[in-house]
Amino acid sequence: MPKGHPRALRRALAMDRVRETAGGVQLLEHAKRRAAELGFHETDVLACIARPETTYGGHPQYGPGRRVYRRGSCACVVDETLGVVVTVLLNIGRQWTHGVDTRSSLAG
């Protein structure tokens, strides 16, 4: 159990509950960077996994055993064998260009 300030302890416990709800999936460093770049908090990504609107098998370029989870403006590629989020994407219906779209740019 984390030590320190009560607020920090509550935050850590809340994150543990969110991770548990998502099946214990962890974010790889790349996924953490992508989430931050796109304006998502780790809880947004884990909610996408815990309560997806849709899921489907990942494109072969993502490798075997990978599945895409989509919820709201968040989409993520999960390696279900390893239990890790490989990358985070924007769930948009058109071609995405790196560095152009962010979560806030989609909101208008």
Sine and cosine of phi, psi and omega as CSV:
sin_phi,cos_phi,sin_psi,cos_psi,sin_omega,cos_omega
0.00,0.00,0.73,-0.69,-0.03,-1.00
-0.89,0.45,0.51,-0.86,0.05,-1.00
-0.94,-0.33,0.30,-0.95,0.07,-1.00
0.81,-0.59,-0.46,-0.89,-0.05,-1.00
-0.89,0.45,0.64,-0.77,-0.01,-1.00
-0.82,0.58,-0.61,0.79,0.01,-1.00
-0.91,0.41,-0.66,0.75,0.03,-1.00
-0.90,0.43,-0.61,0.79,0.04,-1.00
-0.90,0.43,-0.70,0.71,0.02,-1.00
-0.89,0.46,-0.66,0.75,0.02,-1.00
-0.89,0.46,-0.69,0.72,0.00,-1.00
-0.90,0.44,-0.67,0.74,0.02,-1.00
-0.91,0.40,-0.63,0.78,0.04,-1.00
-0.89,0.45,-0.67,0.74,0.03,-1.00
-0.90,0.43,-0.62,0.78,0.05,-1.00
-0.87,0.49,-0.66,0.75,0.02,-1.00
-0.91,0.42,-0.66,0.75,0.02,-1.00
-0.90,0.45,-0.69,0.72,0.01,-1.00
-0.89,0.46,-0.64,0.77,0.02,-1.00
-0.90,0.43,-0.67,0.74,0.03,-1.00
-0.87,0.49,-0.54,0.84,0.00,-1.00
-1.00,0.04,0.25,0.97,0.06,-1.00
0.98,0.18,0.35,0.94,0.03,-1.00
0.97,0.23,0.21,0.98,0.00,-1.00
-0.91,0.42,0.66,-0.75,0.03,-1.00
-0.93,-0.37,0.45,-0.89,0.06,-1.00
-1.00,-0.08,0.77,-0.64,0.14,-0.99
-0.93,0.37,0.31,-0.95,-0.01,-1.00
-0.84,0.55,-0.65,0.76,0.02,-1.00
-0.87,0.50,-0.70,0.71,0.00,-1.00
-0.89,0.45,-0.62,0.78,0.04,-1.00
-0.89,0.45,-0.68,0.73,0.02,-1.00
-0.91,0.42,-0.69,0.72,0.00,-1.00
-0.90,0.44,-0.67,0.74,0.01,-1.00
-0.87,0.50,-0.73,0.69,0.00,-1.00
-0.89,0.45,-0.67,0.74,0.00,-1.00
-0.88,0.48,-0.59,0.81,-0.04,-1.00
-1.00,0.00,-0.10,0.99,0.04,-1.00
1.00,-0.02,0.34,0.94,0.04,-1.00
-0.98,-0.19,0.61,-0.79,0.14,-0.99
-1.00,0.01,0.36,-0.93,0.03,-1.00
-0.81,0.58,-0.57,0.82,0.01,-1.00
-0.91,0.42,-0.54,0.84,0.06,-1.00
-0.90,0.44,-0.69,0.72,-0.02,-1.00
-0.92,0.39,-0.70,0.71,-0.01,-1.00
-0.92,0.39,-0.56,0.83,0.08,-1.00
-0.91,0.41,-0.58,0.81,0.05,-1.00
-0.87,0.50,-0.62,0.79,-0.01,-1.00
-0.98,0.19,-0.65,0.76,-0.05,-1.00
-0.94,0.34,-0.60,0.80,-0.06,-1.00
-0.69,-0.72,0.91,0.42,-0.04,-1.00
-0.95,0.31,0.50,-0.87,0.15,-0.99
-0.98,0.17,-0.61,0.80,0.07,-1.00
-0.55,-0.83,0.43,-0.90,0.15,-0.99
-0.64,-0.77,0.46,-0.89,0.06,-1.00
-0.34,-0.94,0.34,-0.94,0.02,-1.00
-0.88,0.47,0.67,-0.74,-0.03,-1.00
-0.94,0.33,0.42,-0.91,0.08,-1.00
-0.85,0.52,0.56,-0.83,0.00,-1.00
-0.80,0.60,-0.44,0.90,0.02,-1.00
-0.90,0.45,-0.39,0.92,0.02,-1.00
-0.99,0.16,-0.20,0.98,0.01,-1.00
0.99,-0.15,0.21,-0.98,-0.03,-1.00
-0.95,0.32,0.48,-0.88,0.07,-1.00
0.96,0.28,0.30,0.95,-0.03,-1.00
-0.95,-0.31,0.62,-0.79,-0.06,-1.00
-0.74,-0.67,0.60,-0.80,0.03,-1.00
-0.99,-0.16,0.78,-0.63,0.06,-1.00
-0.94,-0.35,0.70,-0.71,-0.01,-1.00
-0.77,-0.64,0.71,-0.71,0.07,-1.00
-0.42,-0.91,0.84,-0.54,-0.01,-1.00
0.85,0.53,-0.75,-0.66,-0.01,-1.00
-1.00,0.01,0.03,1.00,-0.04,-1.00
-0.98,-0.21,0.68,-0.73,0.16,-0.99
-0.70,-0.72,0.61,-0.79,0.02,-1.00
-0.60,-0.80,0.50,-0.86,0.02,-1.00
-0.98,-0.20,0.83,-0.55,-0.07,-1.00
-0.90,-0.44,0.75,-0.66,0.17,-0.99
-1.00,0.05,0.98,-0.20,-0.11,-0.99
-0.94,0.34,-0.42,0.91,0.04,-1.00
-0.93,0.37,-0.70,0.71,-0.02,-1.00
-1.00,0.02,-0.30,0.95,-0.02,-1.00
0.95,0.32,0.67,0.75,-0.01,-1.00
-0.73,-0.68,0.51,-0.86,0.14,-0.99
-1.00,0.07,0.86,-0.52,-0.05,-1.00
-0.99,0.14,-0.71,0.71,0.01,-1.00
-0.45,-0.90,0.29,-0.96,0.03,-1.00
-0.86,-0.51,0.68,-0.73,-0.05,-1.00
-0.76,-0.64,0.26,-0.96,0.17,-0.99
-1.00,0.07,0.70,-0.72,0.03,-1.00
-1.00,0.03,1.00,0.07,-0.01,-1.00
-0.80,-0.60,0.42,-0.91,-0.09,-1.00
-1.00,0.02,0.06,1.00,0.01,-1.00
-0.82,-0.57,0.12,-0.99,0.00,-1.00
-0.87,0.50,0.75,-0.66,-0.01,-1.00
-1.00,-0.09,0.68,-0.73,0.04,-1.00
-0.93,-0.37,0.82,-0.58,-0.05,-1.00
-0.82,0.57,0.77,-0.64,0.09,-1.00
1.00,0.10,-0.08,1.00,-0.03,-1.00
-0.99,-0.12,-0.80,0.61,-0.05,-1.00
-1.00,-0.03,0.63,-0.78,0.15,-0.99
-0.71,-0.70,0.14,-0.99,0.02,-1.00
-0.86,0.52,-0.67,0.74,-0.03,-1.00
-0.94,0.33,-0.51,0.86,0.02,-1.00
-0.94,0.35,-0.44,0.90,0.05,-1.00
-0.96,0.26,-0.51,0.86,-0.03,-1.00
-0.94,0.33,-0.35,0.94,0.05,-1.00
1.00,-0.10,0.00,0.00,0.00,0.00
